[in-house]
Amino acid sequence: MASNEEILAGLAEIVNEETGLAPESVETDKSFTDDLDIDSISMMTIVVNAEEKFGVRIPDEEVKNLKTVGDAVNFIANAQS
């Protein structure tokens, strides 16, 4: 099971691959849409890649609740256990 720090680092890599944003700009308090300017199509790609990387399932209806990077980290951490 990955720690929150490992999940954050992994998400930062995934966001970087999808958007070109610097991994260090992906912080827990950042909003995917407002701060990181990630659109819904990129978000779905990030979700699919995160599911593969962390071995979790993120249902489509949950994606809309993942407003910030921290929300995603917490969801993945809880889904792993």
C-alpha positions, 0 to 999 in steps of 0.5 A: 500500500502506498503512503499519501506521499507516494500517492501524491508523487505518483499523481504528480508524475501522471499529471506531468505526463498528461499535461506537461505541468511540473510535478512539483506544482501538483500539491494537495491543496491545488484544484485540478480545474482551477489551479492546474487547468485540467479539463474533463478529458485530461482528468479521465486519462489521469483517473485511468492512469491512477487506477492502473498505477495504484491498483484501485477503482475510481468510479465515474460518479466519484471523479466529480468529487475529486476537486483537489489533488488532496481529494484524489490522494485521500480517495486512492489511500482509502481505496487501497485498504 
